[in-house]
Amino acid sequence: MTDNSIKRRTLRPPKRLGVALLAAGLLAAGCGGEEAGAQGEEAGTRQDAKAGRNAPAAAVSPVADVAREIEPSVVQVNVSSIQTSPYGPQEAQGLGSGVIYREDGYVVTNNHVVEGADTVNVAFADGSVETGEVVGGDPYTDIAVVKVDREGLPAAKFGDSRDLVVGQLAVAAGSPSGFQSTVTSGIISGLNREIPPEITGGPQQSALVDLIQTDAAISPGSSGGALVDQNGDVVGINVAYLPPAQTGAVNLGFAIPSATARDVADAIIEDGRAEHPYVGVSLADLTPEAARRFGASVESGAIVTGLDPDGPASDAGIEPGGVVTAVEGEKVTGTGDLLAVLRGYDPGEPVELTVAGEGEARGFTVELEEMR
């Protein structure tokens, strides 16, 4: 339930995710409901069929079309929990957003929105509210699934985030600061982004990787909402923004790719949890300084800075100072790449890591274990 924020690179699972993650009402950088945090072009879009019918044709825009398409499928997720304080048990409340994943009552949101919640209520665009049950959450990807006892819901259409290109239209939909059914527009600003915990003081072993960057305004309360393309397809689940007061930058919002969200949501619905592979290494991005320090023969990759002596990488013969440059032939340019690629493999599966040292690169077969 706490908004957090996110570079560090240990393939050991984080205890909790940490950027200004976006659930409103619970304290963390940029998470309070009183902080608007809005950047760029923002427009509230309450469902209003009559207004839509009477709008002149000239007023219709691609963003308006996308807003009408996605609005019925985006919900507000209200949570509460009992927390211990010096004055005894106190009720803490917060809110985030969600996207209707299946018409039979499954809603996708962020794990940090519902983590630790005692009660969850889901408010729909038609004004109705249903009690929700958390099916499961995955702290490694920050995806969770909530189930409501309702059929025939307007499920969103999920697109393929792997087809995204920088510069294309992006529309974010959610409930920033509790303003339900709000949309903002911008573009896809970058792909394969990583947000490290050092930025906002999150746990050192956690990192959100393979993220979509957008300049569509994302604010507290938008966590779990939809990032949508020009066709109205969900291409990401909004997860974080970097507060200008902390970074000096503006319009930096991030979303979990739809491909990741779908894989994790399906696993949670089927098994109650998602599995992730464990390699047993600590990593850092290769920089010119690090390359000189370790005597690396390559210019990019993920440096092995430490090893679990009982982990898969150690068993395979990988040593500190090596630079992972590929997984099964797929190029790795940094730790974010490595983490993202490894998510495509299952625990127990053998994979070949290409590791460069002072001499020629070598292949090491690593039998992945499960993160715990």
N, C-alpha and C positions, 0 to 999 in steps of 0.2 A: 504493500500500500504506500510505500514511501517513494517519492521521486528521487532519483539519484542521477549519476552521470558517468562517465566512462573513460592508454596505449599500453599496455603491459601485456604480457604475453606468456602466460603459463598455460599449458594445455590441461592443467588441473582445473576442475570446475569451480566457478566462483560461488561464494555463499549467497551473494546478492548482487544485482547489477547496479552499477552505479552511474550521466551527463545531466544537464538538467532534464531528467525524465519528466514526463508531463502530466502526471495525475495531479489534480488541483486539490487544495484544501489540507494537505499533509506536508509538513515542512521539509524542504530541501531547496537547493539553489534553484530559483526561478519557478518553484512549484506552487507557491501560495496562491489561493484563489484571488487575492487582492491584486496580484501583479498581472497586468494584462499581457505584457510581453509580445504584443502584436507587432509584426513587421510586414511591410509591403502592402499589397492590395487586399483588403478584407471586406467581406459582405455577409451579413446575416441573412439567411434564406429560410424563413419560416414557410412551411407548406401552405400554399395559397393558390388553389386551383383557379379560383375566379380571377385573381390578378393575372395569372399566367395566360388565361384565355383572352383577357382584354389588352395584354401588352402589344404594342405595335410591333410589326415584323422587324423594323429597323433596330429595335431594342434587343432582339435576340442575338446572343453571342455564343461562341463555343463554350465558354465557361458556364453560361446560363443553361445550356443544353446538358452539360455534364452534371451541374448541380441538381437539375430536375431528375436526372437518371439515378444518381447515387443517394439522394436525400432519404428516400424511404428505407434504405438499407443500413443507415448509420444510426447508432443508438447512443444514449448517455448511460454510463454505468456508475451508479451511486453505491458507495461502500461505507461500512462503519465497523468499528471494532472497539473492544474494551481494553484500554491500556492502563498500566500501572503508573501512578504519579506520586509525588510526595504527599499529595492530598487524598490518596486512595484511588480506587478505580475511576477512570474517566473515559467517556465515550469520545472517540476520534472519528471524524467523518472526512470523506474525500470523494472525489469524482474523477472519472475519466471518460473515455469514449470506447466504442466497440463497433464491429461490423458484423452484420448477419451473415453467417457462413453457410448455413443450411436452412431450408424452409421448415425443418422439423424442430427448430428451437435452439440450434447451436450458434453461439456468438463468439467471435474472435476478439481478443483485447490484448493488452500488455500484462505480463506477469506482475510487474510492479504496481499495477492498478489494483489488483485483487489480492495480492500477497498479504496474508495475515488477516483478511477480512472475516468478520463473524457473520455479517449479513451483506447480501448483494441484491440490488434492485436494478432492473433494466427498464429505462424509459424509451419508448419508441416514438418515431416521428409523428404517428397519428395521435399522440397524447396519452396512450395507454401505458401502464406500468405493470411489470411482472416480476415476481420474486425469482432470482436466479441462483443456481448452484454451481460452484466452481468444479468443473470436471477434472481439471489438472492445470498445472503451470510449469513452464520450463524456464528456469533462471538463466540458462546459457544463451538462449535466443531472445528472452523476454517476451515470449508468446504464452498466452493462456486461453483456455476455452471455458465459457460459461454456458450453462443449459437452462432454458426456461421451458415451462410446460405449456407449449403453444405450437400449433401447426399452421402451415400456410403462410409463413413469414416471407417477406420480399427479400430473398437472399441476393447478395451482391454477386456480380459476375467477376471472377478473378482472372486477370490477364497473366501473361508470362513476363515477369520482370527481366528475364534474360534478353528480351528484345528491345529494352530501353536504349535510347541514345541521348547524349547530353544535348540540351537545348530544346527538347520537346516540351509541350505543354504539360503542366502538373497542377492538379487541383487537390487541395487538402480539405477534408470534411471532418468535423468533430464538434466538441462542446468546450471551447476554450473559456476558462473562468466561468463555466456553467451556462454560457450562451449556446443553447442547443441548436443544432442544425445550422451551424456556421460554416461557410466555405471561404477559402482564400485561394488565390491563383498565383502561379509563377511558372518556373521551368524546372526541368531536371538539371541541377547544377553540377552534379558529379556522381560517379558510380564507384563501387568497391571501397567506400570510405570506412575508416575505423575511428572510433572515439575512445581514447584511452582514459583510465581512471585518474591519471595525474591531473587532468584538467580541472576536476571538481572535487578531488580528494576521495574518490571511491576506492573500493578494495583493490589492492595492487594486482590480484590475480584475475581480475575481471576485465573484459573488453567486449564491446559490441563491434562486430566486424561485418564486412560485405554490405555496408549500408548504402542506401540511396540518399544523396544530398539534394535538397531543394531550397529555393528561396521563397516558396509559398509560405506565408506566415503560419508557424506552428507555435502554439502557446500553451501554458498550463491548462490542463483539462482536455487537451487534444490527444493525449496518450491513448493508443488503441484505435484511433480513428483511421479513416481511409485516405490514402494517396492514390489519385485516380488519373488515368491518361485521357487523351482527347476522345476516346471511344466510350468513356464511362466505365472502363474496366479497372478494378482495383489492382494496382501494381505494387503497393506497399502498405504497411501498417505503421502509422506515425508513432515515433517512440521518443524523440528527444530534440531539443534545440540548444544552442550554445548562447547563454545570456550575454548581450553586448557589454554589460557592466563588468563581466569577468574576462571576456576575451578581446574587447575592443572591436569586434566584428559584428556585422548585422546580417540578418536574413540567412542564418545557418540552421536549417532544419534537417532532420534525418528520419528515415523510415526503413523498416525491416522489409526486404524484398518479398514479394508475394510468393515466390517459389519456396522460400524458407518458411514463411507463415503457413502455407498449405501443407508442406511436409510435416511440420511440427504439430499443427492442428489435427491432421488425420491420425498421427500417432497417438496423440492425447485422447482423441475420441475412441480409438480402437483399444488402446492399452492403458489409458490413464496417465501415461508419461511418454517422454521421448528419450531415446538413447543417443548418446554421443560418444565418439571414439576418444580414447586417451592414449597419448604417445609417451608422456613422461619426460617432457623437456621444458625448460624455460628458454624463452626466445627474446631477441631484440632485432629491430630492423638493421640491416647493414647500411652503415654510413661510411663515408671516406675515412673518417677517424677510426671507426671500428675495424674497417678493412685493414688499415695499417697496423692497428694494435694486434689483431689476430693473424696477420699475414695472409689474409684471404686472397685467393686468385681470381675472384669474381667481383662484380660491381653492384650486384643486387641479390637479395634473398633474405632469409631469416637465420640469424646467427644463433647457434645453440650455446647459451650462456650457463646452463646448468642441466643436470640430469637427475631423475629419480633413479637411485642405484638398483631398484627392483622393478623399474619400468620397462616397457617394450623397447624403447630406443636404446637403452643401456644394454639390454639383452641382445640387440641386433649388432652391437659393436660401435654405435655412434658415440663420438667423444665431444666434449666441450670445445668450442672454437670452430667447429664445422659449420658450414653455411648451407642450409637446405635451399635448393634452387628449383626442385621439381618434385611432384608427386605423381607417380605412374606416367611420367613424361609430360605432365601438365606444368607449365612454368609457374614458379613462385617468386614474386618480387619482394615480398615482405611478410611479416607475421600475419597480417590480416588475410592475405591471399592464402597462406598455409592453413589457417583455421577454417576459412570458408571452403577450401577444397576438401579438407578432411571430413567436413560434415556430410559429404556425399558418400562416405564409407561407413560400414557397420562394425561395431565391436566384434572381435574375433576374425576379422577379415585381414589377410596379409596385403600390405601395400609396399611398393618400392619407393623409398625416398632417395633422391639424388642429392648427395652432400659433397660440397667442394671444400677442400682444405688448402694447404700450401701447394700441393701438387695437383694432379688431375682429379676431377670429380669421380666419385664412386657411387654405386647403387647399394643401398642397404634394405633388405626385406624386413619390415617391421610388422609384427602381428599385433594389431590394435586391441586394446582392452577397453572396458567401459568406464566412463567418467563416473566418479562417485563423490 
